[in-house]
């Protein structure tokens, strides 16, 4: 049993990972991952984002041992997935996107079976503790088929935690879940994180990723097109909008060359600018020169959705 010393600071370390799916008579081979490098720090909440078909699920399935990579090296909690498959799989709990479980078992039975598969001794099992933490204790003896969709999704998280893995991968965990349930799920996940569990999250709710993640990687068409701390990634877009509320109502947007101003429906002036190239004071000088008094002002900053669209759209145009 050997650990990779180069990967000791990382929960997951992937270098040059490629996956090529064999073609058929009707379709050519598909390169799902194009030699990606991903280093996920221990103790972080790491966002793995990308459009449908970008390669996220392929990467997660490689971590889980469900898909064999074509090239490259991957270690999980310092264990090489090829040399130490048992140890690497024991270090990770994966919550799949699809709800797949035997509906004729109870949640309690499902967790007991899962714990047995991971070799957890009966005296060390935390079945009721986990069910209680996820708000499922009162459903412990109900059949899974009687649970709501949200409860089944929580049960998936419970199953992933039976062996107390140091890494939890959540693949679209809140898809189709109402706001209240989503809040409950994240409270539990954040408790796990505070206890030292590394969280890897894929989600289409970009505001969720922006609020929760320390670092975010964006995968598009099998490539990692960005991997930065969340704040740095958003700042990299270098785009803000100055919102000016005039003292007196104006009929049309003035000429503020070289800046382009737009009059919004609520009577404010929206003035896009690049913080790296312009100062707010300079823009306000142009506003004053146009004879407009300023009653109030604010700035709208780029968010993760802007970054996501910018990066994936640019990449798509380059490869088109």
C-alpha positions, 0 to 999 in steps of 0.5 A: 500500500503506497501513497504518492508523496507528491499528492499528500497535500491534495484530496484528489490529484489528476495529471494528464487524464484522458478518456477516449470512448471507442467508436462504433460503425455509426459514430467515431471515437469520442475524446471525453477528457483531453489530458486534464490536470486537476489538483483539489486541496484537502479541506476545501469545497471545490466546484467542478462546473461545465455544460452538459457533456463537458466531461464532469461525469466521466471524471467522477466515474473515473474517481469512483472506479466505474470508468477506466481512464485511457491515460494519465495518473489519478490519486485519491487521498494520496492513493493511486487509483491503479495501484491501490484501488481499494484504499482510494475508493474507501477514501471517497463517497460519491452522491450520483446525479441519478436516483438509483436504489432498491425501493423495496429496502428501508433507509435503515436497511439500505445504509446497513447493506452499504456499510457492510459492502465497505467492510464497516464493523457493526459496532462502528456503524452510524446508521441512525446518526446519519439518518437523523442528521439528514432528517430521515430518522422518522423514515428509517423503517419506511420503504424507499418507494414511499419516500419523496424525491427529495428524501431519496436524494438525501438518502443518497448522501447518507449512503455515501457517508456510511464509511466516513470518507474524507472526500464527498463528491456531490454530483448535482445534489440539489437538482429538483429539490425545493428551496427548504430541502436544499437549505437543509442539505447544505447545512449538513454538508457544511457541517461535514466540511467543518469536521474536515471533509473535502467537498467536491461539487458539480451543480448547474446552480451557479449562485450556489457554487459562487456562495459555497466554493473556495475554488472552482474549475470549469470544464468544457469539451474535455478541457479545463478552461479555468481553475482558480479561487472563486473570487479571483475567477470572478475578478478575471472577467474584468467587467463592471457596470456603474449604475448612476441615478440622475438628480433630474429625470433624463429622456435619453442616454447622453454621449459619454465617449469613450464609454457607452451609456444606456438608459434603463427602464427605471431611469438610471444610467448603466455604464459598463467599464473595465476596472483595469482600464478605467476609474469610477472618478473618470467616468463621473467626470464625463457624466458631469460634463454632460450636464447630469447631476448624480443623486446616487450610484452603485456598481454591478459586478460580474458573477460566476454566471458571467464568467461561465458563459464567457469562458464556455462561449469563447472556447466554443467559438474557437473550436467551431 
